[in-house]
């Protein structure tokens, strides 16, 4: 039996969690919310109903259809007035006079005179028409009665009944009475329905013309992003451009404002139209308002291009389809066509597409090249794609200097005779000596017998602004950089610009963010092909392309940095430019490093093998036989003239003046003389290697 112990004293220890009594906490209910006043609820309901999309759509529809009817009446009245008066001809005359086209004004004035003469003739005829009409009615009625009576006589003779004589006449009277009764029945409803039919006709006219404000039109018709370009839209955009003389002239033209426009034609991913400006409006006034014109055409600024064709007082507008320029173009044919080859003299490099969507190809024959733009806009890729195409012509030789040194030109190792990569002053010195070596080769070619044909030699310097800004000086205190007469890099480039193209020695340069300091005036003007990516200012655009191109509408400063990467404005006679224009905009193909490697592998397979020089040391002792072995490389045989050119590029001071006899003397002394193969003199790799091995063996034996 269990017992319960009852404690009679109060416990002094605090209760534990298990022994603590349960405490109930009573939480009072929240006070009831204050009721929303009726006027507030009513206001919210009214606001919700008024701003609801259904209400707005209903109001837009009501306004739209009402304005269709009202403006349809205005249009019908205007058409009727134009048909009855000479106002149409007068508007045409004013439009022609405003456009300065006096010949057209005279033609319309002549038409107006003919219209007035014809109208006067019709009004004079009305003076005689009542009498003539009465006579006509009398004669017609008499003839009709006579015909009916004659018909009745024939019927009476046939039937033998005299009463049939008036049968046709009475039938005609009955028919006329029936028509009168029909008119009496229909006339009342017609008077009631007629106004509604007239309003319906006016509504139809207004609907076809979209005669309502833009906000009231349906969403699929409302003007907005990507609005199709029509003559009326172009005229309105020009009228609202903010050029007072242009706005006044268009106002005087009335509905004939479209007479300024040529045909609107499809051009690639957009449309193109020529606008003949009225007298008193200059082309640069329109060019200077490109952004406003684009917005008036419901486009972004980069989707409208304004150029100056050959015709006087005319601007050519190219308007892209909305968003079309943000779509990438297809891959380069260099990547997709493994069988493509190049021809330096007669071929053109597939560079990209113009704004019309046509292929843009550039001729590189005897043209110095300059490509500039802001940093990271695709300059190196655009320059490299040209070199990649030209590398597929095995006769072309390359001397390359990359003063960025990021490996963008690594794929030309084993293809270029010289490849120097790096951003330091030492690399600038090496590149300068490379260019000076090309000058020596150019002078050797210039002194060759007339008619001598030389292989193309491309001297390519990427990031050339590093060379122009280099502060280093040589032992004679001559600066490598700068733009003075004692600047070594500047003077070497100028010499090639002056005389190089005559003997196929060409200078290609890529620079960024041009200024007068990092791209001297004489150097940039020495290039036959000048191209620019996005730039910051118009003054830089003039440095890059020249005043003529910019005055003609070229505007690389209006390209969008980052967004228009790879888009170039080109001024050159080596690319097809529309008649009357001084430049063309090209969207270049992008060729990545892997694709570039594949192309150079194809180019190397076409050649006999090239030993690429990565540094130039002009002060060291030179070994002619070892240098010959180096320039021959892995090719079994190399033509003697190619060996001479490679030796000159390798060390112009030692071999710049060499002739075939000098080469033959060195090889004959080593028992590795040149010989004829397929009709040309060649140097054998195996003979030279054997001569070097024999010489080294003799040297080792004598040392022992």
C-alpha distance (Angstrom), angle and dihedral (degrees) to the residues before:
residue distance angle dihedral
X1 . . .
X2 3.77 . .
X3 3.74 123.7 .
X4 3.80 129.4 -150.1
X5 3.78 114.3 -137.0
X6 3.78 114.7 -143.8
X7 3.81 115.1 -157.9
X8 3.77 114.3 -143.9
X9 3.85 96.6 -166.8
X10 3.78 128.0 72.9
X11 3.78 114.5 -105.9
X12 3.79 113.2 -115.7
X13 3.83 97.8 -165.4
X14 3.82 115.6 90.6
X15 3.78 113.6 -106.9
X16 3.77 118.3 -100.7
X17 3.76 125.4 -131.3
X18 3.77 90.0 -94.2
X19 3.80 96.3 46.9
X20 3.81 99.1 36.1
X21 3.77 114.3 112.6
X22 3.79 118.0 -112.3
X23 3.80 112.7 -102.3
X24 3.78 118.2 -154.6
X25 3.80 115.7 -152.3
X26 3.74 116.5 -156.2
X27 3.80 112.6 -148.2
X28 3.76 112.7 -161.2
X29 3.80 118.1 -129.3
X30 3.80 117.6 -100.8
X31 3.74 113.6 -98.9
X32 3.79 112.0 -98.7
X33 3.81 115.1 -95.5
X34 3.71 116.8 -102.0
X35 3.78 110.4 -103.2
X36 3.79 115.7 -108.3
X37 3.76 110.3 -113.9
X38 3.78 116.6 -107.1
X39 3.79 93.3 -120.6
X40 3.82 90.6 55.1
X41 3.80 92.2 50.0
X42 3.78 90.4 46.4
X43 3.79 91.8 49.9
X44 3.79 92.0 49.8
X45 3.78 91.4 49.1
X46 3.79 92.1 48.8
X47 3.81 91.6 47.4
X48 3.80 92.1 47.7
X49 3.80 91.4 49.2
X50 3.81 93.0 45.0
X51 3.82 94.4 49.0
X52 3.79 96.6 40.1
X53 3.78 113.6 120.4
X54 3.80 91.6 -123.4
X55 3.81 90.8 55.4
X56 3.78 91.8 46.9
X57 3.80 91.8 47.9
X58 3.82 89.9 49.1
X59 3.80 92.4 50.6
X60 3.80 91.3 46.6
X61 3.81 90.4 50.4
X62 3.80 92.4 48.8
X63 3.79 92.5 48.1
X64 3.80 91.5 44.4
X65 3.79 96.7 52.0
X66 3.79 93.0 41.5
X67 3.78 91.3 52.1
X68 3.81 90.6 44.6
X69 3.81 88.0 60.8
X70 3.79 96.2 42.5
X71 3.80 96.3 44.9
X72 3.81 90.3 40.4
X73 3.81 86.8 60.9
X74 3.79 89.9 50.4
X75 3.80 91.0 50.1
X76 3.83 92.5 47.6
X77 3.81 91.2 47.7
X78 3.78 90.7 48.5
X79 3.79 91.2 50.7
X80 3.79 91.6 48.2
X81 3.78 91.2 48.9
X82 3.78 91.4 48.4
X83 3.80 90.0 50.1
X84 3.81 93.8 51.0
X85 3.81 99.4 39.3
X86 3.78 139.2 39.2
X87 3.83 94.7 -111.2
X88 3.82 91.8 113.1
X89 3.78 91.5 57.1
X90 3.80 91.4 45.2
X91 3.82 90.8 54.3
X92 3.77 90.5 50.2
X93 3.80 90.5 50.9
X94 3.81 91.7 51.0
X95 3.80 91.1 47.6
X96 3.80 92.4 51.1
X97 3.80 91.6 47.2
X98 3.80 91.5 48.7
X99 3.80 89.9 51.2
X100 3.80 90.3 48.7
X101 3.82 92.1 -118.0
X102 3.81 100.6 137.6
X103 3.79 93.3 169.1
X104 3.81 91.5 59.7
X105 3.81 90.0 44.4
X106 3.80 90.6 55.7
X107 3.81 91.2 48.6
X108 3.81 92.4 52.3
X109 3.79 91.0 45.9
X110 3.80 89.3 54.5
X111 3.80 90.1 51.0
X112 3.82 89.5 50.4
X113 3.79 90.7 53.6
X114 3.80 91.0 51.0
X115 3.81 90.6 49.2
X116 3.81 91.9 50.6
X117 3.81 91.9 47.7
X118 3.83 91.3 51.3
X119 3.80 91.5 47.7
X120 3.80 91.2 49.8
X121 3.81 89.8 51.0
X122 3.82 91.3 51.9
X123 3.82 91.7 49.4
X124 3.80 92.0 50.5
X125 3.79 89.0 51.2
X126 3.81 89.1 56.7
X127 3.83 89.4 66.4
X128 3.79 90.9 65.0
X129 3.78 98.8 31.9
X130 3.91 98.3 86.6
X131 3.81 92.8 57.6
X132 3.79 91.6 41.9
X133 3.80 90.3 47.5
X134 3.83 92.1 50.6
X135 3.77 91.1 49.3
X136 3.77 90.4 47.5
X137 3.81 92.2 50.6
X138 3.82 92.1 48.2
X139 3.76 93.5 47.5
X140 3.79 92.2 44.8
X141 3.83 93.0 48.7
X142 3.81 92.2 47.8
X143 3.78 92.8 48.6
X144 3.81 91.5 46.8
X145 3.82 92.4 50.9
X146 3.82 90.4 46.1
X147 3.80 91.2 51.3
X148 3.83 92.0 48.4
X149 3.81 92.3 48.0
X150 3.80 91.4 47.9
X151 3.79 88.8 50.5
X152 3.81 89.2 50.5
X153 3.79 91.5 51.1
X154 3.79 89.9 53.4
X155 3.82 90.2 50.5
X156 3.83 91.7 47.8
X157 3.79 91.8 51.5
X158 3.78 89.6 48.9
X159 3.81 96.2 48.1
X160 3.81 99.2 29.9
X161 3.85 89.9 -129.0
X162 3.82 115.2 124.8
X163 3.81 91.5 -157.6
X164 3.81 90.9 67.3
X165 3.78 88.6 74.7
X166 3.81 90.7 82.2
X167 3.84 96.4 35.6
X168 3.87 95.8 98.5
X169 3.78 90.8 44.5
X170 3.82 93.1 50.0
X171 3.85 90.8 46.3
X172 3.79 89.7 53.9
X173 3.80 91.0 49.8
X174 3.82 90.5 49.8
X175 3.83 90.6 50.0
X176 3.80 91.1 51.5
X177 3.80 89.8 49.3
X178 3.83 89.4 51.8
X179 3.80 91.0 52.8
X180 3.80 89.9 50.7
X181 3.79 91.1 51.8
X182 3.84 91.0 49.1
X183 3.80 90.2 51.1
X184 3.79 90.6 49.2
X185 3.82 90.6 53.1
X186 3.81 96.1 44.5
X187 3.79 98.4 38.6
X188 3.81 96.6 78.1
X189 3.84 97.5 50.5
X190 3.81 90.1 41.1
X191 3.80 90.5 56.9
X192 3.82 88.6 52.3
X193 3.81 97.9 43.3
X194 3.82 97.4 36.8
X195 3.82 97.0 78.9
X196 3.79 91.0 49.5
X197 3.81 90.7 51.3
X198 3.80 89.8 49.0
X199 3.82 90.8 51.1
X200 3.80 89.7 47.9
X201 3.81 89.8 53.1
X202 3.81 91.2 49.9
X203 3.82 90.2 47.3
X204 3.80 90.0 52.6
X205 3.81 91.1 52.1
X206 3.81 91.5 49.7
X207 3.80 93.4 46.2
X208 3.80 93.0 52.1
X209 3.81 90.0 51.1
X210 3.84 93.5 43.4
X211 3.80 86.3 -126.3
X212 3.81 97.0 -179.2
X213 3.81 136.2 88.3
X214 3.78 116.7 -79.4
X215 3.85 93.1 -112.0
X216 3.80 91.7 57.0
X217 3.82 96.9 50.2
X218 3.83 121.9 98.5
X219 3.81 116.8 -91.2
X220 3.81 92.9 -109.8
X221 3.82 91.5 54.3
X222 3.80 100.6 33.4
X223 3.82 114.9 111.8
X224 3.78 110.0 -107.0
X225 3.76 145.1 117.8
X226 3.77 110.1 -10.0
X227 3.80 96.5 14.3
X228 3.82 110.9 175.1
X229 3.79 112.9 -105.6
X230 3.81 111.0 -114.8
X231 3.82 131.0 167.7
X232 3.81 92.8 -104.1
X233 3.82 91.9 51.3
X234 3.81 91.9 50.1
X235 3.82 91.7 48.4
X236 3.81 91.7 49.0
X237 3.80 90.7 48.2
X238 3.80 90.9 52.5
X239 3.80 92.3 44.2
X240 3.82 91.8 53.9
X241 3.80 93.5 44.5
X242 3.78 94.0 104.3
X243 3.82 97.0 -113.0
X244 3.84 104.5 129.6
X245 3.80 96.6 -157.9
X246 3.80 91.2 49.8
X247 3.80 93.3 47.5
X248 3.82 91.8 49.6
X249 3.79 92.4 48.5
X250 3.81 92.7 50.1
X251 3.81 90.6 47.4
X252 3.80 90.3 54.0
X253 3.79 89.8 49.1
X254 3.81 91.7 58.4
X255 3.79 112.3 -173.4
X256 3.80 88.7 -9.8
X257 3.80 92.5 74.7
X258 3.80 87.8 109.9
X259 3.80 88.1 69.9
X260 3.81 86.0 85.1
X261 3.79 90.0 64.3
X262 3.75 130.0 84.4
X263 3.80 120.7 -150.8
X264 3.80 115.0 -53.5
X265 3.80 104.2 -127.9
X266 3.79 132.2 -174.9
X267 3.82 109.3 -107.7
X268 3.79 114.3 -178.0
X269 3.80 110.9 -66.9
X270 3.80 92.3 -5.8
X271 3.79 144.7 21.2
X272 3.78 133.5 -88.7
X273 3.79 130.7 -149.6
X274 3.81 135.1 172.0
X275 3.81 116.0 -135.7
X276 3.81 118.9 -158.6
X277 3.78 104.7 -153.1
X278 3.82 120.2 -140.0
X279 3.78 121.3 -110.4
X280 3.78 112.7 -74.7
X281 3.82 95.7 32.4
X282 3.81 118.7 100.8
X283 3.77 125.5 -152.5
X284 3.80 94.1 -121.6
X285 3.82 89.9 60.1
X286 3.80 88.2 63.1
X287 3.80 93.9 40.1
X288 3.79 91.1 53.8
X289 3.81 91.6 57.8
X290 3.77 98.9 52.9
X291 3.80 94.8 131.7
X292 3.79 94.3 50.4
X293 3.80 91.6 45.9
X294 3.81 90.2 50.8
X295 3.79 91.9 50.2
X296 3.80 90.5 47.7
X297 3.80 86.9 54.8
X298 3.84 89.9 48.9
X299 3.79 91.4 -112.5
X300 3.78 136.1 117.3
X301 3.78 117.8 -104.1
X302 3.81 93.8 -107.6
X303 3.83 90.0 55.6
X304 3.81 94.7 64.3
X305 3.81 123.4 67.3
X306 3.81 123.0 -172.3
X307 3.79 118.9 -161.3
X308 3.79 134.1 169.0
X309 3.82 113.7 -121.8
X310 3.77 124.8 -161.5
X311 3.80 95.1 -91.3
X312 3.80 114.4 96.0
X313 3.81 120.5 -106.9
X314 3.80 91.0 7.6
X315 3.79 133.5 124.9
X316 3.78 124.1 -165.3
X317 3.80 115.6 -141.4
X318 3.78 121.6 -159.1
X319 3.79 111.5 -171.2
X320 3.79 119.0 -171.5
X321 3.77 124.7 -142.0
X322 3.78 107.4 -100.4
X323 3.82 109.7 -80.7
X324 3.81 94.2 -2.7
X325 3.80 94.6 119.4
X326 3.79 91.0 56.3
X327 3.80 90.9 62.2
X328 3.85 115.2 92.7
X329 3.77 120.4 -117.0
X330 3.79 122.8 -125.2
X331 3.81 126.8 -83.1
X332 3.78 122.3 -77.1
X333 3.81 118.3 -90.3
X334 3.81 85.3 -126.1
X335 3.79 87.3 68.6
X336 3.80 99.8 39.2
X337 3.82 98.4 41.5
X338 3.81 112.2 60.3
X339 3.81 91.3 -178.7
X340 3.81 96.4 57.2
X341 3.80 116.7 124.0
X342 3.80 132.0 -178.5
X343 3.78 135.1 -124.8
X344 3.79 114.0 -160.1
X345 3.79 94.9 -161.4
X346 3.80 105.1 41.3
X347 3.80 105.6 12.3
X348 3.79 132.3 88.1
X349 3.78 127.5 -140.2
X350 3.83 114.1 -118.9
X351 3.79 98.1 -124.8
X352 3.81 105.2 163.7
X353 3.79 140.7 -79.0
X354 3.77 133.1 -53.2
X355 3.77 122.4 -132.5
X356 3.80 91.0 -90.2
X357 3.79 89.1 61.2
X358 3.81 93.6 -111.0
X359 3.80 120.9 134.9
X360 3.82 111.9 -92.4
X361 3.80 111.5 -146.9
X362 3.80 125.6 178.4
X363 3.79 127.7 -149.9
X364 3.81 111.8 -139.6
X365 3.80 97.6 -174.7
X366 3.82 110.4 134.1
X367 3.80 93.5 -24.5
X368 3.78 125.2 131.0
X369 3.81 111.2 -139.6
X370 3.80 135.7 -144.8
X371 3.81 125.0 -179.2
X372 3.78 120.3 180.0
X373 3.78 140.4 164.3
X374 3.76 143.5 125.8
X375 3.78 120.3 -50.7
X376 3.83 119.3 -76.5
X377 3.81 95.9 13.9
X378 3.82 98.0 119.3
X379 3.81 101.3 -88.5
X380 3.80 96.1 137.2
X381 3.82 93.0 46.6
X382 3.83 91.5 49.1
X383 3.82 91.5 48.6
X384 3.78 93.0 42.9
X385 3.81 93.6 51.8
X386 3.81 89.4 60.2
X387 3.80 91.4 49.3
X388 3.82 90.4 47.6
X389 3.80 91.8 55.1
X390 3.80 92.9 45.8
X391 3.80 91.1 49.1
X392 3.82 87.4 68.2
X393 3.82 87.0 70.4
X394 3.80 101.0 80.4
X395 3.81 93.0 -156.1
X396 3.81 92.7 65.6
X397 3.81 119.1 97.9
X398 3.79 125.1 -159.6
X399 3.79 134.3 -150.8
X400 3.80 106.9 -173.8
X401 3.77 134.8 -171.4
X402 3.80 121.4 -179.8
X403 3.80 109.2 -171.5
X404 3.80 92.5 -173.6
X405 3.77 94.9 60.2
X406 3.81 96.8 -158.8
X407 3.80 94.3 131.5
X408 3.81 96.5 -102.4
X409 3.81 90.2 134.9
X410 3.83 100.1 39.7
X411 3.79 91.8 113.1
X412 3.83 89.5 68.9
X413 3.81 91.5 64.9
X414 3.79 103.4 116.6
X415 3.79 90.6 21.7
X416 3.81 104.8 60.9
X417 3.78 119.4 64.6
X418 3.81 89.3 -138.0
X419 3.81 127.3 19.7
X420 3.80 117.9 177.5
X421 3.81 117.9 177.7
X422 3.78 127.2 -178.0
X423 3.83 143.2 85.2
X424 3.81 102.6 -125.7
X425 3.80 129.9 105.3
X426 3.81 88.5 -106.8
X427 3.79 89.5 58.6
X428 3.83 89.8 49.0
X429 3.81 88.6 53.4
X430 3.80 90.3 50.3
X431 3.82 92.0 48.3
X432 3.81 91.4 47.0
X433 3.80 90.7 52.9
X434 3.81 88.9 47.6
X435 3.81 90.6 54.7
X436 3.81 90.7 45.4
X437 3.79 87.9 52.1
X438 3.80 87.9 55.1
X439 3.82 88.4 52.1
X440 3.81 89.2 54.1
X441 3.82 89.9 49.8
X442 3.81 89.4 48.4
X443 3.81 91.4 52.5
X444 3.81 90.3 49.1
X445 3.78 90.0 52.8
X446 3.79 92.7 46.4
X447 3.82 89.4 55.8
X448 3.81 93.9 49.3
X449 3.81 119.9 108.8
X450 3.82 114.3 -77.5
X451 3.78 113.7 -89.2
X452 3.80 95.2 30.6
X453 3.80 111.0 144.1
X454 3.80 117.1 -141.7
X455 3.80 128.7 -163.5
X456 3.81 115.2 -113.5
X457 3.81 114.4 -91.7
X458 3.81 114.5 -162.2
X459 3.81 114.4 -161.7
X460 3.80 104.0 -163.1
X461 3.80 124.6 -174.3
X462 3.79 118.8 178.8
X463 3.84 118.6 -162.4
X464 3.80 88.8 18.6
X465 3.81 90.8 170.0
X466 3.83 86.8 77.4
X467 3.80 89.3 61.8
X468 3.80 93.9 47.9
X469 3.81 91.1 49.4
X470 3.82 96.2 44.9
X471 3.86 111.4 124.0
X472 3.82 95.9 -162.9
X473 3.82 120.7 119.4
X474 3.79 131.9 -161.0
X475 3.78 128.3 -125.3
X476 3.81 90.6 -81.8
X477 3.83 91.1 54.0
X478 3.79 91.6 -108.7
X479 3.83 111.6 145.9
X480 3.77 119.4 -126.3
X481 3.81 92.2 -151.3
X482 3.79 132.5 42.5
X483 3.80 132.3 70.3
X484 3.80 102.7 -97.0
X485 3.77 127.9 114.3
X486 3.83 91.4 -99.5
X487 3.82 94.6 50.7
X488 3.79 106.1 116.0
X489 3.82 99.8 -154.1
X490 3.80 93.4 41.2
X491 3.80 93.5 49.6
X492 3.81 93.4 45.6
X493 3.82 91.0 53.3
X494 3.80 91.3 45.9
X495 3.81 91.6 52.5
X496 3.80 91.8 52.2
X497 3.81 90.3 46.9
X498 3.79 90.9 51.5
X499 3.80 100.6 49.2
X500 3.79 110.9 -1.7
X501 3.80 100.3 94.8
X502 3.82 91.3 60.8
X503 3.83 89.6 67.0
X504 3.83 98.2 29.9
X505 3.80 96.5 -100.3
X506 3.80 104.4 138.1
X507 3.81 133.1 -175.0
X508 3.81 119.5 -142.1
X509 3.78 119.0 -176.5
X510 3.78 134.9 179.9
X511 3.81 118.8 -164.5
X512 3.78 137.5 166.3
X513 3.80 135.4 -138.0
X514 3.85 94.9 2.8
X515 3.79 122.6 -139.8
X516 3.78 132.4 162.4
X517 3.80 88.5 -99.2
X518 3.81 100.5 50.9
X519 3.82 95.8 33.7
X520 3.83 111.6 31.8
X521 3.79 118.8 -148.0
X522 3.82 96.0 -117.8
X523 3.80 91.7 52.4
X524 3.79 97.1 48.8
X525 3.80 92.2 45.8
X526 3.80 90.9 51.0
X527 3.81 92.4 68.4
X528 3.80 117.8 96.1
X529 3.81 93.0 -160.3
X530 3.79 115.1 45.4
X531 3.79 121.4 -179.4
X532 3.77 131.9 174.1
X533 3.77 135.9 -166.5
X534 3.79 122.4 -159.7
X535 3.81 113.6 -33.2
X536 3.77 134.1 -175.0
X537 3.80 104.6 -126.9
X538 3.78 142.0 19.6
X539 3.82 90.3 -115.6
X540 3.80 88.8 59.9
X541 3.80 89.3 48.4
X542 3.80 88.8 55.3
X543 3.81 90.1 50.1
X544 3.79 91.1 50.3
X545 3.81 101.2 43.2
X546 3.80 107.3 12.5
X547 3.79 132.9 -112.1
X548 3.80 95.1 -79.7
X549 3.79 94.3 58.2
X550 3.81 94.1 45.1
X551 3.81 92.8 46.3
X552 3.81 86.8 51.2
X553 3.79 92.5 56.8
X554 3.82 105.5 -84.2
X555 3.80 107.1 145.3
X556 3.81 115.1 170.3
X557 3.80 86.6 156.9
X558 3.81 87.9 69.5
X559 3.80 93.8 56.4
X560 3.81 113.7 105.3
X561 3.82 112.9 -109.5
X562 3.77 108.9 -126.6
X563 3.80 95.7 5.4
X564 3.82 96.8 61.5
X565 3.80 94.0 42.8
X566 3.81 109.8 158.6
X567 3.83 94.5 20.2
X568 3.81 112.0 125.6
X569 3.77 135.2 -170.9
X570 3.80 106.1 -144.9
X571 3.80 130.1 -162.0
X572 3.81 110.3 -173.3
X573 3.76 142.4 116.7
X574 3.79 87.4 -134.1
X575 3.82 93.5 76.3
X576 3.79 130.3 58.4
X577 3.81 107.9 -100.6
X578 3.83 122.1 -178.1
X579 3.80 112.8 -99.7
X580 3.77 113.3 -84.9
X581 3.81 95.4 17.5
X582 3.80 125.7 109.0
X583 3.80 99.0 -155.3
X584 3.78 143.7 20.8
X585 3.79 133.1 -147.6
X586 3.81 114.6 -127.1
X587 3.79 128.7 -169.9
X588 3.80 102.4 -150.9
X589 3.79 126.6 -143.0
X590 3.80 115.2 -108.8
X591 3.82 114.6 -127.6
X592 3.79 113.0 -174.5
X593 3.80 125.5 -150.0
X594 3.81 95.5 -95.5
X595 3.79 92.5 51.4
X596 3.81 89.9 45.6
X597 3.83 89.5 53.2
X598 3.80 90.0 53.2
X599 3.81 91.7 50.6
X600 3.81 93.9 49.0
X601 3.81 89.6 48.3
X602 3.80 87.4 58.1
X603 3.81 89.8 47.2
X604 3.81 92.1 50.4
X605 3.80 90.3 51.1
X606 3.82 88.6 58.8
X607 3.81 92.6 55.8
X608 3.78 135.5 66.7
X609 3.79 92.8 -118.5
X610 3.79 129.3 -78.7
X611 3.80 125.9 -138.4
X612 3.81 103.7 -142.2
X613 3.79 116.9 -143.0
X614 3.82 113.4 -143.5
X615 3.79 98.5 -174.8
X616 3.78 137.9 25.1
X617 3.82 119.1 -136.8
X618 3.75 109.0 178.5
X619 3.77 97.3 169.2
X620 3.80 97.7 60.0
X621 3.78 126.0 92.7
X622 3.75 111.3 -92.6
X623 3.78 127.8 -139.8
X624 3.83 109.0 -151.7
X625 3.79 95.4 -161.8
X626 3.82 93.1 47.0
X627 3.80 90.6 46.2
X628 3.81 90.2 50.7
X629 3.81 89.6 51.8
X630 3.81 89.7 49.0
X631 3.80 95.7 52.0
X632 3.82 92.7 43.9
X633 3.80 88.6 57.0
X634 3.80 118.0 168.0
X635 3.79 96.9 -24.0
X636 3.84 114.7 114.9
X637 3.82 90.7 -139.4
X638 3.81 134.0 9.4
X639 3.77 126.6 -170.5
X640 3.78 113.8 -107.2
X641 3.81 93.6 -123.4
X642 3.82 89.7 54.8
X643 3.80 90.1 49.7
X644 3.82 89.9 52.2
X645 3.82 91.7 49.3
X646 3.80 92.2 49.1
X647 3.78 92.4 47.4
X648 3.80 90.5 51.3
X649 3.78 91.2 50.5
X650 3.82 90.2 47.0
X651 3.79 95.1 51.0
X652 3.79 115.4 -2.6
X653 3.81 93.7 179.3
X654 3.79 92.6 57.0
X655 3.79 101.1 33.6
X656 3.80 105.7 18.8
X657 3.82 92.1 99.9
X658 3.79 96.6 40.5
X659 3.76 119.6 126.4
X660 3.79 131.3 -168.8
X661 3.80 89.6 -89.2
X662 3.82 91.9 57.5
X663 3.79 91.0 50.4
X664 3.80 92.0 46.3
X665 3.80 91.7 49.4
X666 3.81 93.5 55.0
X667 3.79 93.1 45.5
X668 3.81 94.6 44.9
X669 3.81 90.7 51.6
X670 3.81 88.3 54.8
X671 3.81 92.6 45.4
X672 3.83 90.1 -114.7
X673 3.79 99.6 106.8
X674 3.80 121.4 168.3
X675 3.77 120.1 -100.8
X676 3.79 138.3 -168.0
X677 3.81 120.3 -94.0
X678 3.81 123.3 173.5
X679 3.78 89.6 -9.8
X680 3.84 97.3 -53.2
X681 3.79 133.0 92.6
X682 3.80 112.8 -108.9
X683 3.79 139.6 178.9
X684 3.81 117.3 -128.9
X685 3.79 118.8 -133.2
X686 3.81 92.3 -152.2
X687 3.82 93.4 51.2
X688 3.78 92.4 50.6
X689 3.82 92.3 45.9
X690 3.82 90.9 49.1
X691 3.81 90.8 48.9
X692 3.81 90.8 51.3
X693 3.83 91.3 48.2
X694 3.81 92.0 49.5
X695 3.79 91.6 48.1
X696 3.78 93.2 48.9
X697 3.80 90.2 47.2
X698 3.78 92.2 52.5
X699 3.80 90.0 48.4
X700 3.80 91.5 53.6
X701 3.83 93.1 47.8
X702 3.80 93.3 50.6
X703 3.78 90.2 49.0
X704 3.78 89.9 56.5
